[in-house]
Amino acid sequence: MDSIKTKILGLGIYLPQKTLHNKEIEKIVETTDEWIFERTGIRERRISSKDGGEFPTDMAMKATEDALKEAKIDRNEIDMIIFASVTPDMPIPNSSTILQTKLGITNKCGCFDVAAACSGFVYSLDLADSMIKAKKARNVLVIGSEMLSTIIDWDDRGSCILFGDGCGAAILGQTPAGEDSDILASYLSADGTGKEYFNSPVGGATEPLTINNIARKEHLMHMKGKDMFKVATRTLAQNSRVVLEKAKLGVNDIDWLIPHQANIRIINTTIDLLDFDPKKVVINIEKYGNTSSATIPIAMYEAIKDGRIKRGHNLVFSTFGAGLTSASMLVKY
């Protein structure tokens, strides 16, 4: 009996209507367009509307509609929803159940959220792959949706320049007989000793929100940029090599590398460490900045739509995030 393979059946994205260019950030904090671009590779990012219609589950609903069309399945054939985000609509209930209702899914499919920061989408893909291959689910909807603009300190020029809002959706299912699409290897990792490098220290059980800690902006994102940079530059390349070794493939077998879009210098260092062809790396950070769990699906979607990525290509995803979490995956698309 042939083993089960997992295929990405459909992809969709949603990008908020508002674009915030570096020139506009010059009016918010002391910085310049060129300073930001030289250090990050970012020119602009998308910002969700605070008036409704572009909250994380709204973006996920719109992205999923496109993914469903490509996958050619009915929404009630989805039997699991995994929602990766650090900016859920609300603490309770989870965003996956809210999305289930917004999509009009009535089959009472399982729903849960994943909070693995920028690694969340790849963590969720791995979970979906495991469920499909274990016959726990047939069609799994995976979401990476973020509204980071709501947790950014807009007075901190070291972090407010980096992030944007957006969403990616993927529907995974069993690969039809005779096709080769599959998730060939994955590697999930974490190192909790780096938890102070990137966090929002209040708002949880250990320190609930108060007027005072909100006034001190302790509920917003706080990042030690230099520490994160050091970890990221070694992690992306190392983890990419791990999944290649698991699949008994080499760097030259990769058709496209899709790294987490955090900083162009991190991406370029990864390319150098892998000794990889930069023309085979998907980069869109200039347009969207760091959208956390949404960077990889957005980048992949755009590269498929413009004809770079084709069925049968070997893709490597590699990402890292707060926690510190990291994840890599080798996919035959």
C-alpha positions as CSV (number, residue, x, y, z in Angstrom):
1,M,0.0,0.0,0.0
2,D,1.4,3.4,-1.0
3,S,2.2,5.8,1.8
4,I,0.1,9.0,2.1
5,K,1.7,12.2,0.7
6,T,0.6,15.7,1.5
7,K,-0.1,18.4,-1.1
8,I,-0.6,22.1,-0.8
9,L,-3.9,22.1,-2.7
10,G,-4.5,25.9,-2.6
11,L,-3.1,29.2,-1.4
12,G,-4.6,32.6,-0.8
13,I,-3.4,35.9,0.7
14,Y,-4.9,39.1,1.9
15,L,-3.0,42.4,2.2
16,P,-4.6,45.4,3.8
17,Q,-5.5,48.3,1.6
18,K,-3.4,50.9,3.4
19,T,0.3,51.2,2.5
20,L,2.6,53.0,4.9
21,H,5.8,54.1,3.2
22,N,9.1,54.9,4.9
23,K,8.5,58.6,4.0
24,E,5.4,58.6,6.2
25,I,7.4,56.9,9.1
26,E,9.8,59.9,8.8
27,K,6.9,62.0,10.2
28,I,6.4,59.6,13.2
29,V,9.9,58.9,14.5
30,E,13.4,60.3,13.8
31,T,14.5,58.3,10.8
32,T,14.8,58.5,7.0
33,D,13.6,56.4,4.1
34,E,17.2,55.6,3.1
35,W,18.3,54.7,6.7
36,I,15.4,52.2,7.0
37,F,16.0,50.7,3.5
38,E,19.7,50.3,3.9
39,R,19.4,48.5,7.2
40,T,16.3,46.4,6.6
41,G,15.5,46.3,2.9
42,I,12.0,47.6,3.6
43,R,10.4,50.5,1.7
44,E,6.8,50.1,2.8
45,R,4.4,47.9,4.6
46,R,0.6,47.3,4.9
47,I,-1.5,48.5,7.8
48,S,-4.9,47.0,8.7
49,S,-7.9,49.3,9.2
50,K,-8.8,49.7,12.9
51,D,-12.4,50.3,11.8
52,G,-13.2,46.7,11.1
53,G,-13.0,44.5,8.1
54,E,-9.3,43.8,8.3
55,F,-8.9,42.2,11.7
56,P,-6.9,38.9,11.7
57,T,-9.9,36.6,11.1
58,D,-11.3,39.0,8.5
59,M,-8.1,38.8,6.5
60,A,-8.0,35.0,7.0
61,M,-11.6,34.7,5.7
62,K,-10.7,36.6,2.5
63,A,-7.4,34.7,2.0
64,T,-9.2,31.3,2.6
65,E,-11.9,32.1,-0.1
66,D,-9.1,32.3,-2.7
67,A,-7.4,29.2,-1.3
68,L,-10.7,27.3,-1.6
69,K,-11.1,28.3,-5.2
70,E,-7.6,27.0,-6.1
71,A,-8.1,23.8,-4.0
72,K,-11.4,23.1,-5.7
73,I,-13.0,21.8,-2.5
74,D,-16.1,22.8,-0.6
75,R,-15.6,24.7,2.7
76,N,-17.3,21.9,4.6
77,E,-14.7,19.5,3.3
78,I,-12.2,21.2,5.6
79,D,-12.0,19.0,8.7
80,M,-9.4,21.0,10.7
81,I,-8.4,24.7,11.0
82,I,-5.0,25.7,12.5
83,F,-4.6,29.4,13.0
84,A,-1.1,30.8,13.6
85,S,-0.9,34.3,15.1
86,V,0.5,36.4,17.9
87,T,-2.3,39.0,17.3
88,P,-5.5,37.1,17.7
89,D,-8.8,38.9,17.4
90,M,-9.3,38.5,21.2
91,P,-7.8,36.3,23.9
92,I,-10.9,34.0,24.1
93,P,-12.2,32.3,22.1
94,N,-9.5,31.3,19.7
95,S,-9.3,32.8,16.2
96,S,-9.7,29.5,14.5
97,T,-13.2,29.1,15.8
98,I,-14.1,32.7,14.9
99,L,-12.8,32.0,11.4
100,Q,-14.9,28.8,11.2
101,T,-18.0,30.8,11.8
102,K,-17.1,33.6,9.4
103,L,-16.5,31.1,6.7
104,G,-19.8,29.5,7.2
105,I,-18.3,26.0,8.0
106,T,-21.0,24.0,9.6
107,N,-19.4,20.5,9.9
108,K,-18.0,21.3,13.4
109,C,-14.4,20.7,12.3
110,G,-11.6,20.8,14.9
111,C,-10.1,24.3,15.5
112,F,-7.0,25.4,17.4
113,D,-4.5,28.2,17.4
114,V,-0.7,28.1,17.3
115,A,1.3,30.9,19.0
116,A,4.9,30.3,17.7
117,A,5.4,33.9,16.6
118,C,7.1,34.2,13.2
119,S,7.6,30.4,13.1
120,G,3.9,29.8,13.5
121,F,2.9,29.1,9.9
122,V,5.6,26.4,9.4
123,Y,4.8,24.9,12.8
124,S,1.2,24.7,11.6
125,L,2.1,23.2,8.3
126,D,4.0,20.5,10.1
127,L,1.0,19.7,12.3
128,A,-1.3,19.6,9.3
129,D,1.1,17.3,7.5
130,S,1.2,14.9,10.5
131,M,-2.6,14.9,10.8
132,I,-3.1,14.1,7.1
133,K,-0.4,11.3,7.0
134,A,-1.9,9.8,10.2
135,K,-5.4,9.9,8.6
136,K,-6.6,12.2,11.4
137,A,-7.8,14.7,8.8
138,R,-8.2,14.9,5.0
139,N,-8.2,18.6,4.3
140,V,-6.6,21.1,6.7
141,L,-6.8,24.8,6.6
142,V,-3.6,26.6,7.8
143,I,-3.6,30.3,8.5
144,G,-0.9,32.8,9.3
145,S,-2.6,36.1,10.0
146,E,-1.2,39.1,11.8
147,M,-2.2,42.7,12.8
148,L,1.2,43.6,14.3
149,S,0.4,47.3,13.9
150,T,-1.8,47.0,17.1
151,I,1.2,45.9,19.3
152,I,4.0,48.0,17.8
153,D,5.4,50.9,19.9
154,W,5.2,53.6,17.2
155,D,7.6,55.7,19.2
156,D,10.4,53.1,19.0
157,R,12.2,53.6,15.7
158,G,14.1,50.3,16.2
159,S,11.0,48.2,15.9
160,C,8.2,50.3,14.3
161,I,10.0,50.4,11.0
162,L,10.1,46.6,10.7
163,F,6.6,45.2,10.8
164,G,3.4,45.1,8.7
165,D,0.0,43.4,8.6
166,G,-1.2,40.6,6.3
167,C,-2.4,37.1,6.0
168,G,-1.7,33.9,4.1
169,A,-3.9,30.8,3.9
170,A,-3.0,27.3,2.7
171,I,-5.2,24.2,2.3
172,L,-3.4,20.9,2.6
173,G,-4.8,17.5,1.6
174,Q,-3.8,14.1,0.4
175,T,-1.7,14.1,-2.8
176,P,-3.7,12.4,-5.6
177,A,-2.3,9.0,-6.9
178,G,0.4,9.5,-9.5
179,E,1.5,12.9,-8.3
180,D,4.7,13.6,-6.4
181,S,3.8,16.6,-4.3
182,D,4.7,16.1,-0.6
183,I,6.2,17.6,2.5
184,L,9.5,15.8,2.4
185,A,11.0,16.9,5.7
186,S,10.5,19.3,8.5
187,Y,12.4,20.5,11.6
188,L,10.9,22.4,14.5
189,S,13.1,23.9,17.2
190,A,13.0,26.3,20.2
191,D,15.3,27.8,22.7
192,G,13.5,29.3,25.7
193,T,16.7,30.9,27.0
194,G,16.2,33.6,24.4
195,K,12.7,34.5,25.6
196,E,13.8,38.0,26.6
197,Y,15.0,38.9,23.1
198,F,11.5,39.5,21.8
199,N,8.4,39.7,24.0
200,S,5.3,41.5,25.3
201,P,5.9,41.2,29.0
202,V,2.5,42.1,30.4
203,G,-1.1,41.1,29.6
204,G,-0.9,37.5,30.7
205,A,-1.5,35.7,34.0
206,T,1.8,36.6,35.5
207,E,1.1,40.3,35.1
208,P,-2.3,41.4,34.0
209,L,-2.9,44.7,32.2
210,T,-3.2,47.7,34.4
211,I,-3.4,51.4,33.7
212,N,0.2,51.8,34.9
213,N,1.8,49.1,32.8
214,I,-0.2,50.2,29.7
215,A,1.0,53.8,30.3
216,R,4.6,52.4,30.3
217,K,3.8,50.6,27.0
218,E,4.8,47.2,28.6
219,H,1.9,45.6,26.7
220,L,3.6,46.3,23.4
221,M,6.3,44.4,21.5
222,H,9.8,44.8,22.9
223,M,12.8,43.6,20.9
224,K,16.5,43.3,21.4
225,G,17.4,43.7,17.8
226,K,21.1,42.8,17.9
227,D,20.5,39.6,19.8
228,M,17.7,38.5,17.5
229,F,19.9,39.3,14.5
230,K,22.7,37.1,15.8
231,V,20.4,34.1,16.4
232,A,18.6,34.5,13.1
233,T,21.7,34.7,10.9
234,R,22.9,31.3,12.1
235,T,19.5,29.6,12.5
236,L,18.0,30.0,9.1
237,A,21.0,28.4,7.3
238,Q,21.5,25.7,9.9
239,N,17.9,24.6,9.9
240,S,17.7,24.6,6.1
241,R,20.6,22.2,6.1
242,V,18.8,19.9,8.6
243,V,15.8,19.4,6.4
244,L,18.0,18.8,3.4
245,E,20.0,16.1,5.3
246,K,16.7,14.5,6.5
247,A,15.6,14.2,2.8
248,K,19.1,13.2,1.7
249,L,19.3,16.2,-0.7
250,G,21.8,18.9,-1.2
251,V,21.6,22.7,-1.6
252,N,21.8,22.3,-5.4
253,D,18.5,20.3,-5.2
254,I,16.6,23.4,-4.0
255,D,14.6,25.2,-6.7
256,W,13.5,28.0,-4.4
257,L,14.4,29.2,-0.9
258,I,11.7,31.1,0.9
259,P,13.1,32.6,4.1
260,H,11.3,34.5,6.7
261,Q,11.1,38.1,5.6
262,A,12.6,39.8,8.7
263,N,15.5,41.8,7.5
264,I,17.4,41.8,4.1
265,R,20.7,41.5,5.9
266,I,19.6,38.3,7.6
267,I,18.4,36.9,4.3
268,N,21.6,37.8,2.5
269,T,23.7,36.3,5.3
270,T,21.6,33.1,5.0
271,I,22.3,33.0,1.3
272,D,26.0,33.4,1.9
273,L,26.1,30.7,4.6
274,L,24.3,28.2,2.3
275,D,26.4,29.3,-0.7
276,F,23.1,29.5,-2.5
277,D,22.2,31.3,-5.8
278,P,20.5,34.6,-4.8
279,K,18.4,34.4,-7.9
280,K,16.6,31.4,-6.5
281,V,15.5,33.2,-3.3
282,V,12.0,34.6,-2.9
283,I,12.2,38.1,-1.4
284,N,9.4,40.6,-1.0
285,I,10.4,42.3,2.2
286,E,10.7,45.7,0.4
287,K,6.9,45.8,-0.1
288,Y,5.5,44.3,3.1
289,G,8.1,44.3,5.9
290,N,7.9,41.5,8.5
291,T,4.4,40.1,8.7
292,S,5.4,37.4,11.2
293,S,3.6,34.2,10.6
294,A,2.3,35.5,7.2
295,T,5.7,36.2,5.5
296,I,6.2,32.7,4.0
297,P,2.7,32.1,2.6
298,I,2.6,35.6,1.1
299,A,6.0,35.2,-0.5
300,M,5.2,31.8,-1.8
301,Y,1.8,32.9,-3.2
302,E,3.4,35.8,-5.2
303,A,6.2,33.6,-6.6
304,I,3.6,31.1,-7.8
305,K,1.4,33.7,-9.4
306,D,4.3,35.4,-11.3
307,G,5.4,32.0,-12.6
308,R,8.6,31.5,-10.7
309,I,7.4,28.5,-8.6
310,K,5.9,25.6,-10.5
311,R,4.6,22.2,-9.5
312,G,7.3,19.8,-8.9
313,H,9.8,22.4,-7.6
314,N,11.6,21.7,-4.3
315,L,11.0,24.6,-1.9
316,V,12.7,25.2,1.5
317,F,11.0,27.4,4.0
318,S,13.1,28.6,6.9
319,T,12.0,30.9,9.7
320,F,12.6,32.0,13.3
321,G,10.7,34.0,15.8
322,A,10.1,35.0,19.4
323,G,10.4,32.3,22.0
324,L,12.9,31.7,20.5
325,T,11.3,29.4,18.0
326,S,12.5,28.3,14.6
327,A,11.4,26.0,11.9
328,S,12.4,24.7,8.4
329,M,10.5,22.6,5.9
330,L,11.3,21.0,2.6
331,V,8.3,20.8,0.3
332,K,7.9,19.3,-3.2
333,Y,5.3,21.6,-4.5
